[in-house]
Each structure stands twice: as structure tokens, then as C-alpha cells.
């Protein structure tokens, strides 16, 4: 087999393939064996009739057509590999000679993955939430602890929002008690907005021992009810004063308010930094995608969308949830459900193209050792033997794409260490400090996401074989 490649306009190439008669004759032999299983001839067991007998009965044409049908995809796949064609859609194949006799020639118009330019990727800037705890945030944490140690005291005054009241409540409609709205000694914090829209406003200004009567529409219903409410107690939360003595007595690990606040600041800052860290990959890749002006090929978007839908459906099924019932319960029709993934798919394809561009520009290469290490990672992840994983990728012609995904992970790592990171106040943040020791985990998360479909496809194909 001989093959050549010619560049066409619009992210397309033309593959021209020639197969000599001797090589194609082996395909015709295979086609006759296939046809033998379908043709019954007297004196021969099904599938055992020799080629010469079949050829004399049915002629050469059916076997030749079967051979063309079966072998052209094989020759095309070989030509794609030999010429490093990054195929992203089903090629348009035209047999140019050999349909009836002689050597086979065919041409395939192939849509390939575009190579995009990403101007300014080295100067990307992203904004993250400030990682340092503010004094207001520390005050809120202090007040939360004080509330946990607060006690209720009688106010002796009229009710205001925030007071804790004890009530006897009865509600009726046409003289009949409303289920769930007749209770004694009920503790309620005024201002919560429960019961009815006007319930709190009716309470405010009342005092202990007052009895109130009013109409209101209970939440979740449309029919008004008649309420009688007796206020038996009005109390407020009395918070302890945050003094060194109180801190020492109630928070044994600290002796002073200053020590306690300093510890809160460290803890809050660590939490905020972790929150910022969880956003850095999405922010960086989103910024990269925005630099790409070209629209991604629809075929790539569709493939990514379908993959996302399939993954989501598999997740539902793994939890024993029927997809049709889930759609019915959530009020979605299948078309709208699928389209709901389109925006994510569109962005994911742009990010993929952008990372490929960064990898190319920065000369980020992938070695055989890198691929072998990835096989080992996948084997552990899917609990399968290393050789089985390797063979599955090779058999499915997925090694090139796996290599690309490893390269994309390298590009993401490069990007995370070269972008400018600031907080909402414009303060420059240290990349290593933001990424921390877990930045490799973030890179791996990205890799796991990208490889998930390959892992599934490889192991599924392996199991089927």
C-alpha cells in the first residue's frame, strides 16, 4: 500500500491511497470466506466451500465489493497513521479505480484538527478571591462562637426582630383546625419569615402575655386562615463578652483574645486559599479559551457534547437511576437535556485547542516513557493489567490521542506557573503559594477528566474482545 497526503483549504487534507492487486487479492480471499458462511452449496458444510467453487457459482464481483467494503477502512486507518493525520470527523471516501478489476485506488477528504494561534498566552492574568481573612470575617467567626455560648434572657420589653419568643399558636379555616399549625410552647426566632408573610410583622411590638388575632395565608398554600397567637415569653440572646478571661475559660487552647483571633485568621485564610486554589484551573483555562478567536469545529463540539451526555447517563445508571424517569422528574425533554451540555463542550474544545497550541509553542514533548507511565496510571485506576491497557490503546489507535492529552497536561502545568494571579484588590499573588503542594493534584484532575473517555473506551473495548 502506498499513500500520499495533500493539504486542502479549511482544515482539510486529501489522502490518496493505492493498493496493488496482490495485496488486495488477500482481501478478496477474506471476503470469499465471509460469503461462504452465507451461501449454502451442496456437498460442502456451511462456510467450508473453497474460493474457486464460490467464484464459479457467484462470480468475482460480490467478493470484490465485499473486500472493498471491509478493507478500505483498514487501509484508510493505516494511511492516517502513516501520514500523522489528526482526523476529527468521518472522511469522505471516493474509490478512483479498481472497483471492477486491477489495483485499488481511493481518495479520502479528511477534516483535521485545526492548529490555532493563541496570542498573548504568556501574559495571561486571572483574578482570585483574596486569600487573607479580613477583620470583618474574623469578627463574624468570633460572633459565631459567642452565639454558641450565648444564653436566652427575658427582655421584659416589646418584641423586636431577632427576639426569641415562646408562643401558643392556633390556626383555623371555617372553624376547622389547620393541620400542623396548632401548637403550644413553640420557640420561634422573630424575623425568620415562617408561617405567613405577615406573621412576624404581627408579632413585632407585642409583649409577653399578649394575645393576637389576625388573618394570614400559610406558606405553601393559597387559602387564608384565621390565627390566634398568645405570646408567653419574650427573650433575647445574651452573648458573652469576648475577654481574655472568657477565652481562657471556654477555649482552653488560647489564653487571650489576640491569640484566638490570630488562630482564626490562620484558619480562615487557609480555607480561603483552598477555595481560591480550587478555582485556579477553571479561571486559567477560561482565560486561555477567550484568547482563541477561531470557532472550534462543530464535529469536535458534538463529540465532546456526546461524551459528556454519555458520562452523565452512566453516572445516573451507576446509582440505579433510570434516565427517562430522571428527565421526567426534572421536567426536561431529551433535546433540551443534551443541549444543556453544549456550552461546556464548546469551552472544553477551545481549551483543548489552546493547550495544544501552548504545548507546540513551548516545545513540550511526550516520550515513550511518559506514555508507559500513563498506561500504568490508567491500569491502576481501572484495576486492569498493564499489558491489557496497553494493547487496548494500540488496538483502538488511541495512542496518539493519549499522547496529546499528556502533552495538554504539561501545557496546563506550564500555564499555571506562568500566568499572573491577583486578588480582587489587585494584589499580586505568588503562583507557587496559590498552587501549593497540591498543584500536581490539579493537573492530574485535569488529566483524569481528559483521559476518562479514553480509559472507558479502552477497557470497554478490551472487555468486549
N, C-alpha and C positions, 0 to 999 in steps of 0.2 A: 504494500500500500504506500502511495505517495500522497503528500498533502502540502498545500501552499496556502498562505493567508494574504488577503488584500484588504487594506484599510478603506472603509467607505465613510460617507458623511453620517453625522448624527449618532455617534457611539455605536457604530456597526462595523463588522468585518465580514468578508466573504471567504469562506473556507472552500477550497477546491480539492477534491479527493479522487484519486484514481486507484482502482483495484484490478490487478491483472487477472487473466482468465483462470490461471492455475489456482490462485488463492480463492477466487470466487467459486470455483468448482467444488471446493470443500464445503462451502456454504450450501451449494446445491445438494451435495450428499446429505448434509444435515436436514435439509428441507424434505428430501425424499423419505428419510427416516421418520420425520414428523408426519408426513402424509400417509405413510404406511400404517400408522396407528388409526387412521380414519377410513382407510379403504380395505374392504374385505375381498380377498382373492381366493378362489378355490384351490385347495392344496397347500395353503400357507396359513400358519397361525397369524392372528391379527398382530400387525407390527413387524412381522418377520419377512415379508416379501422383499426380495432384493431389488436394487435400483433398476437394473436392466428390465426386469419384469414390469415394474411400475411404469417405467418410462415408455415401454411398448404399449401399455394399456391406456395411460392418461396423457402421455406426451411430456415434453420437457417444460412447456410454458407454465403449468401450475407450480412446479417446483421452483422454477426461476423466480416467479413472482413471490413465492413464499420466502425464498432466500433473500430477495431484495428487502422484503418487509422486515425480516428478522435481523439481517446483517448490517443494514445501513446505520441504525442507531449505534451499533458496536463500533463500526468504522468511524462514525462521526465523533463518538466519545474519545476514541484513540487520537483522532486529529486535534480535538480540543486540547487534550493533554500535551501532545507533542508541540503544539504552537502556543501554549500558555494563553489560551483564550479564556478570559474571565466571563463566561457565559452567564447571563441573568434571566434569560427567557427562552422559550422553546424556539429553536431555529426554523426557518422556512427552507425546506429541502426541495431541490429540483434535480431529478435524475437527467443528466445531459446525454448519456449514451449507455448502451448495454442492456436496455430493458428486454430486448428480444434475443440478442446474441453479442458475443465479443466481450472485451474488458468493460468494467463498470466505471463510470464517471458520474459524480454528482457534485453539486454546489450547494452550500448552506449559508444563508444570510443570518448572521448571529448578532443579536443585541448584546453588547458588552457593558460591564460596569463602567460608568464614566469616571475619569480621573479629574477631580475638582481642584480648584485653587482656593486656598484659604488665606487671603492677605491679612496680615496683622495677627496671626495666631500666637506669635511670640510675645505680643504685648497685651494679652487679654487681662481684663480686670473684673473681679467679681466682688460683690458686697455680701457680707455675712452679718448675722446679729452680733452685737457686742458680746464678748466672752467674759467681761468683767461684771461682777454683780454691782448694781448701783446701791446707793444708800437707801433709796425708796424700797428696793427689793429686799434688802436686809431688814428694814423696818417691818415690812409685810410678814417676813418669816418670824420675826420677834413677836409680832402681834398674834400670829397663829399659835405660837407656843403659849403665850399668855392666855389666849382663849381656852386652850386645852386645860389650863389650870384655874380658869375663872369659876366663880360661884354665882348662883342666882340670889338676888336680894329683892325684897319688896320695895317698890318705889313710893307708894303712898300718893302717887300722882296720876294724872290722866295719861291714857295710853298714847305713846308716840311710836312711829315706825322703828322697828328693831327691838321693841319690848317683847318679852316672853310672857304670854298670858295663858291662864287656865280657864277653859270655857265649858259650859254645858250647851250643846247645840241640838236644836231640833228643826227639821225641815219637813213641810207637808205640801201636798198638792190636793186640792179639793178635800181636805180633811184626812187624807191618807199619808202615812209616813213615807218619806223618800228613802229608799234603801241606801245604807251607807252614810247617811247624813244626820243620824241621830246618835249622839254620843255624850257621855259625861266625863268631866275631869280631863278634857282634851288639851294637851300642851301645844301651843302654836306660837311661832315667831311672826309677829306682825310685819308685813311687807313682803311676804313670800308669794303673794298673789294666788293663793289656793282658793278653793271652794267656788267663789264667783268673782266677777270683775270688780264688784263694789263691796266685797266682804271686808277688806282692810280699811277702806275709807269709812265704813260704818263703825268699825271698832275704834279708830283714832278719835281721841277726845273723851272716850268713855272711861269710867273708873271702876274699881273693884265694887261688886255688889250691884252694878247697873244691869238692867235687863233691856235688851234691844229687840225691836221687831222691824223687819224690812223684807222687801221682795228682792229676789235675785235669780239669775239663771245659772244653775250649776255648770261648771266646766264640763265640756263633752256632751252637753245636751242643748236642746233648743227650747225647752219648756220651762217657764218661770216657776219658782217655788216660793213658799212663804217661810221665812226664817224667824226663829226666836232664839236669841243668844243671851245667856247670862254670864257675866264676867265674874269669876270667883277669885281671881288673883292676877295682879299685875307685877311683873318682876323685870329686872334688867340684869345683864351680865356685868358683874363687877370684876374687872381684870386686875390681877396683882401688878404692882409697880415693879418694873424691871430694875432691881437694885442689885448690888454685888451680893448682899446677904441672900436675897431671893434666889439668885442664880446658883450660889454655893449650896443652898438647901435643896433646891429642886433639880438642878442639873449638875450632878456630882462631879463630872469631868472638868468643870470650869469653876474658877474662884471669883471671876469678875465679869461684868457685863462686856468689857472690852475684849476679853478672851473669847467669850461666847460669840460676839459679833464677828470677830476675826475668823473664827471657825466657820460660821455661817457664810461669810464671804467666800472662803475657800470652796466650800461645798457647792454653793450656788454657781460660782464661776466654773467649777468643773462640770456641772450639769449643763450650763450654757455653752461651754466649749464643746461638749459632746453633741449638743443639738446643732451647733454650727458645723461640726465635723460631718454630721450626717447629711448636711446639705451641700457640701463642697463638690462632690462628684456631679450631682444634678446641675448645680449652678455653672460649673466649668464646662460641661458638655453642652448645656443650653447656650452658653455664650459662644462656644465654638460653632454650633449649628447656625446661629444668627449671622455668622460671617460668610456663610455659603449662600451665594445669590442664585445659583442654579437650582431649578426644581428637580427633585430626585425622580428617577424613572418610576412610572406608575407600577411597573411589574414588580419592582423591589418593595414598594409600599404595600402592594397587595399581598406579596409573600409574607412580609413581616406581620401584617394585619391578621392573615390567616393563622400564622403561627401563634400569635397572642390569643386568638379566639380558641384554638385547639388546646393551648396550655390551660386557659381558664376553665374550659369544659372538662379537661382531665382532672383539674383540682376539685371541681364540683363532684365529679363521679367518684373520686377517691374518698370523698366524705359521704358517699351514699346519696347524693342529691341528684334527682332527675332534672335535666336541663329544661325540658318543656315546663315542668311544674315551677321551676325557679323563675323562668321568664314570666309565667302567668302570675306568680306571687308578686313579682316586682313591677308588673304592668308594662313589660317591654315586648315588642314584637321582634322576631329574629333579625330582621334587616336593621332596625334601629340599634339592637344589641351589638351587632357586628360593627356598624358604623361608629359606635362609641369608642372603638379602639383605633380609629383612623388617625386621630391627631397624634397619639403616642407613636404609632407606626411611622408616620411621616417624619417626626422628630428623630426617631431611632435610626432611620435610614440616613438622614442628613448627618447625624453624629458619626455613624459608621463611615460614611464617605469622608468626613472631616478627619477622623482619626487615621484613616488610610493615607490621607494627604500629608498629615503630620509625620507619620512613620516614614513615608517616602522622602520627604524633605529633610528629615533628621537622620536618614540612613539607618533606621532601626531594623536590623536583620534578625531572622529566626534561623537557628541551627537545627540540625538533626537531633542534637541532644535536647534542645528545647521541646521539640515535638515528642520525643520519647518521654520526657518528664511530664508532659501534658497527658500522654496516654496513661501513665501511672496514676496521675491525679484523678482522671476520669474512672479508671478501673476501681480505685478505692471508693469513689463517690457512688458508683452504681453497683458496687460489690460484685465485680466480674474479674475474670482472669485478664492479665495484661495482654497476652497474645490474642485473646478473643477480641478485645477492644481494638487493638492494632489492625487485625485482619478485617474487622468490620469497617473501619475507616478507609482502608485501602480498597476493599471491595466496592464500597459506595462512592469511590472517587471524592472523598471528603477531606483528604489530607491537605489539599491546597487551601481550602476554606478554613480548616483548623489552624493552619499556619498564619493565615490572615488575621484570625481572631487573637492569636497570641501576639501578633505584631500590634494590633489595636490596643491590647492591654498595655504593651510597652509605651505606645503613644500616649495613652491616658496618664500613665505614671509620669512621663516626661512633662505633660501639660500641667499636672497638679503641682509639680515642683518649679514651674516657670511662670505660672500666672501670678498676677498681683492680687493680693487679698486684702480688703479693707473692711472695717466695720461700718455701721450706719452713720457714724460720726466722721468717717473719712480717715480714721486711724489705720495706719499700715499694720497688718498682722503678719507674724512670721509663719511662712508656709510649713516648716517642719513642726513648729509648735501646734499649729492647727491640725495638721495631718497626724501628728503624734506617732506612736508606735503602731497604730492601727491603720496607717495609710495603706499598707500592703493588703490589709483586710478589705479596704475599699476597692483597691484594684482587683482583688480576687472576686469580690462581689460582682464587679462589672464583668469579669471574665466568666464567672459562673452563669450570669444572665445570658451572655452572648453564646456560650457553649451549650446551654441547656438543650436547645433543639437538636444540636449535633449529638449530644450524649444520648438523647432519647432515640433519635433516628438510628444511631449506630447499634445500640443494644437491642432495639426492637427488630431491626433487620437481622441481627445476629441470631436472635431467638427464633425468628421465622425460618431461618435456614437450618 
